[in-house]
C-alpha cells in the first residue's frame, strides 16, 4: 500500500478528505461543500498524491513554524 489522498462526497453538505500514510495511518478533514472548489486546486497541485519525507534530527523546533514565514529567515 502506498500513501494516498481520497476525497469522498459531497455528503450531508461536506466533503471528507482522507490522507493515508503508507503504513495505514489516516487523517481526515471535512471541507464544507460551499468551499469545495479548493479540492479541485488540491487535485491539480498533487495529481499523484502528497509526498512528505520524514525529517529527523534537524536540531530545530518546527512545531509552530510556517515555511517561508519563520522569523529567522530573510
DADA-V268199 format. One line per field, one symbol per residue. ss: DSSP state (H for helix, E for strand, C for the rest). phi: phi as a letter, one per 40 degrees, with the letter a starting at -180 (. if undefined). psi: psi as a letter, one per 40 degrees, with the letter a starting at -180 (. if undefined). A space follows every 10 residues. Layout:
ss: ???
phi: ???
psi: ???
This chain:
ss: CCCEEEEEEE ECCEEEEEEE CCCCCEEEEE EEHHHCHHHH HHHHHCCCCC CCCCCCCCCC CCCCCCCCCC CCCC
phi: .bcabbbbhc afgabbbbbb cccgcbbbbc bddcbccccc cccccbcbgb bbccbbgcgb cbdbcbdgbc ccbb
psi: iiiihihhai hfeiihhhhh ieeeiihhhh hidefedddd dddddgdeah hhihhhfeeh hedeihheei dei.
